[in-house]
Amino acid sequence: MNLIELYIQEVTRRLPEKSRKDIGLELQSTIEDMLPEDFTEEDVKEVLKKLGNPAVLASGYRDRPQYLIGPEIYDIYISLLKMVLPIAITISVMALVAEKVMGYSGNESVMQVILSVIGKGIWNAISTGMQVFFWITLVFAILERTGTGIAQYSMTTWQKEWKPEDLKDIPYVPKKKAITRWEVSGSVIWTAIWGSLYYYASNLVGVYRSGDNGLELTTPVFNEHVLHSYWPLVVIAILLELLLAISKFRIGKWTMRLAFFNLSTQFIAFVILIIIFTNNQIFATAFMDLLSIVSAGQKELIGAVIIIFGISAAIDVFSGFRKARI
């Protein structure tokens, strides 16, 4: 992309999506009117320098100004909130889930535990979000009003005043190719959930029936001793998924290298799943007796699990490669 396109992109991405196209065309026309007929790159730089920092120009198109945080650092402020909030909330929820799972004694019904986790999880997320929002806002409000000079800097660099050459350092990432922080947070949370289910499967996964305390686990699905004998393989799968999530967060967009890493992670996880579930002793005897009563078999159950996981993994891998090619 040339400097004019990059400049328009940097302005319009800070505006409401419904008005980006019209303002982009208007800004394109304005820049062309300011340029001579046979303009050079230096002429473009001079015009863009007159227009100024894209963040400041974008603030002039907004319906309402930001009085607490100035337009020069407002975009940095919002970007930092978007980055820190999901991470802080994810850590808070993961800590709560781990505490509940590790402290589960079996005295409470699973439904009570789930409702407790949901209730406290929502409260912890709100509380954590409010604290992060307050402290980040306070810090930026102080920076805005103490004349630290940060308001002179651009979104892309905090070491120098904005100039048109800075646009060349801004990578262009199509929306469909980008990896959102919520996507990364969801991956981490899912890994934490299935990892917890693996280590506490004998207390959580099984057949439930109504009891005095609500739903009670009567028939565990898995043979705990056999299931936990595969813990080194499960740890490998967890580490790979966490490493993949970190890579997604760091890169921020789908690349062919990241797509191949995702393919490797999904393939290894699929192989580990097959190794575990093809063990004839993986299921508890009581559960197998129950399966025979309902006219179902171990092979049918294993086949269903492997097919569902395989289809899910294939869709995820295909999506990664499709986005990487954009």
N, C-alpha and C positions, 0 to 999 in steps of 0.2 A: 504493500500500500504506500502511496506517496504521502508527503507531509500534510497536504490539505485533507485527504481522507482520514488520516490518523487524528488530525486536530478535530475534525467534525465528530469522529467517533468518541474522542475523549470528552467532548462537550455533551453530546446527546446521550451517552450512557449514564449520565448523572441526572437525566430528566425522566419524567413519567413516560412509559412506553407509548402511550397513545399520542403523544405530541412529538416524539423523536423524529419521525419522518418529515413532518412539515417544517420543523425547526432546522433539520439538517439541510433541506432544500433551500430554505431562506438563508442559512449561513453560507452555503455553497455559492449562492448568487451574490451575497455581500462580498465574499472574498474575491470572486471573479471580477466584480466591478472595481475593486481596489487595485487590481493588478493591471499592468500595462499589456498591450496586445502580445508582444513577443517577450513574455516574462521568463526569467531564469529562476533557478532554485533560490538564489539570494533574494530576489524580489519576493518570493513566497515567504521566506523567513522574515523579511522586513514587515510584511503585512500581518503575519501571525503574531509577531512581536507587538505590533500596535494593538491587535485584538486582546493580547494578554493571556494570562493563565487560563486554561480551559475550565478549571474549577470555579474561578471567579466569574467568567463569562456565563457559565451554566446557571449560576445563582441568580443572574439577572433575568433569566427566562422562567424561573420558578414563580408560582403563584404567591408564595409567602416566603419572606426572608427568614434566615436563621439568626436570631438575635443573641442567643446564648453562646453559640459557637460560630465564629466567622466563616465566610465561604471559602477562604484559603485553606483552612484546616478541617472544614466540615466533612469533606470527603474522606480524609484520613481517619477522622473520628468514627464515621459510619463504618468504614472498612474494618477498623479495629474491633468495633462492637460485633460485627458479623463474624469475625474470626474467633474472638475470645468467648462470646456467649455460648455457642454450641459446645465448645470444648469443656467449659466450666459446668454446664448443665449435664453433659454426658458423664463426666467424672462423678458428679454428685449422684446421679441415678445409678451408675454402676456400683458405687460404694454402698448405696442402700440395698441394691439387689444382692450383692455379695454378703452383706451383713445378715440379711434375712435368710439366705440360703444356708450359710454356714451355721447360723444359729437355730436352724429348724430342728425341733426336737420330736415332732410327730404329735404333740399334744393338741395343736391347732389343726383344723381342717385346711386343706390346700386352698379352698376357696377363700377362707378367712385371711390366709397369708397373701394371696393374690390381691384381694381388695385392700389389705393394709399397705402392700407395696405400691399399688396404684395411687391410693390417697396420699401417702407420705411422699411418693415420687413427684406428684403434681405440686405439692407444697414445697418440697425441696427445690424443684425446678424454678418455681416462681421466686422463692427466697434468694436462690443463687443468682438468678437473672437480675433481680432488683439490686442486689449488692454490686454486681459487676457493672451494671448500668450507672449506678450512683458514683462509684469511684472513678470510672473512666471519664464520665461527664465532668466530675469535679476537677480532675487533673487537666482536662482540656480547657475548661472554663478559666482556670488559673493561668494556663499558658496564654490564652487569648488576651487576658487583661494585665499581664505583668510585663508585656513588651519584650518577650524572650527572642523575638525575631522569627519564630517558627511560621508565622503567617506569611512570610516572604517566600517560603519554600513550596515546591510543587508536590503533587501526589506521587511523582515517580522518583523524587530524590530529596533528601533532607540536608544535603550538603551545599547546595548552591541555589541561586535564584532561578526561577523557571525561564527557559529560552526555547525557541522552536526546535533546536537540535535534540532536546530531550524526547521529542516524539519518536525518534528513531529507536529509542531504547524500550518502547512500549510494545510488548508482544500482542499480536491480534489473535484473540481466542473466540471463535464462533460460539454462540450460545449453546448449540447442540453438542459441541465438543468439550465444553467446560465441565469440571467436576465440582459440584457444590459441596460446601462444608457440611450441610445436612446429610448428604449422601455418605460422606466419610464417617460422620457421627453414627449414622444408622448401621454402617458396617461394623463399627466397633461395638455398638450395643448388641447387635445380633451375635457376634462372636462371644461376647460375655454371657449371653443367654444360653446358647447351646453348650458352651464350655461348662457353665454351672449345671446344666441339666445332665451332662455326662458324668460329672463327679458326684452328683447327688441323685442319680437316676433311680436308685432303689427306694428313695423316700418320696420321689415326686412323680415318676412315670409309671403308670399302671392302671388297673381297673378300680374305679371308685364306686362306692355305694353309700346310700344315706345312712348316717349313724346318729348317735346322740349329739355329736358336735358338728353336724352337717355332713359333708362329703368326707368319707374316710377311705384311705388306700387299703384295699383288701388283697389285691393280687399284683405284685410287682411284675413288670414286663421282663426285666433283664436279670440274668445271673450276675450279681454284683462282683463276685470274685473274678469271673471270666472277663467281664466288661472292663474292669480296672486293670487287668493285665496288659491292656493295650495303651496304657497311659503315655508311654514315650511317643507313639505315633500321633496321639491326640495333641500332645504338646507341640509337635512339629507343625501340625495343621493350624493350631492357634497362633503360633509365632509367624507362620507364613501369612495368615490373614491380617494380623496386626501390622506386619511389615508392608503388606499391600496397601492397607489403609493409610499408613504413614507416607508411602510413596504417592498415593493419590492426593493427599493433603499438600505435600511439598511441590509436586508438579502442577497441580491445579487443572490439568487438561488431559484428555486421552491421547497417548502417543502409541506408536507401534510397539515400542519397547515395553510400555506399561501393559498393553494388551497381551503381549506374549507372557509377561509376568503373571497376569491374571489367569491366562490359559494354564500355565504351569501349576499355579496354586490350586485351581479348580480340579485339574487332573490328579494331582497328588492327593487332594482331599477325597476324590472319587475312588481312587485306588485303596486308600485307608478304609473308607466305608465298606468296600467290597471285602477286604481282608477281615474286618470285624464281623460283618453280618453273615459271612459264609462259614463261620464257626458254628457247628451244630449245637454247641452248648451255650450259646450266647443268651438264649431266652430261658427264663426260669421255668422249672418243671410245672408248677401250678398254672402258669400262663399257657403253656403248651397244652395242658389238659383242658383248659377253658377253650382254646382254639379248636380242639377236636370236637367239643360239644356243639360249637356254632358252625361246624362243617367247613372250617377254614384250615389251612395248613401252613407250616413254617415256610415252605418254598414260595407259596403265594404271597405271604407277608414280606419276605425278603425281596422278592421280585418287585413288589409294589414300591417298597422303600427305595431300592436302587433305581428304578425307572423314574420316580418323581425327582430324586436328587439329580439324576443324569440330565433330565429335561431342563431343570432349573439351572444347572451349571452350564449347559449348552446355550441357553438363552442369554445368560450373563456374558459368556465368552463372545458370542456372536455380536451382542450389543457393544462390547468393548472394541472389537475390531471395526465395526461399522462407524463408530464415533471417531476412532483413530484415523480413518481414511478421509474424514471431512476436511 
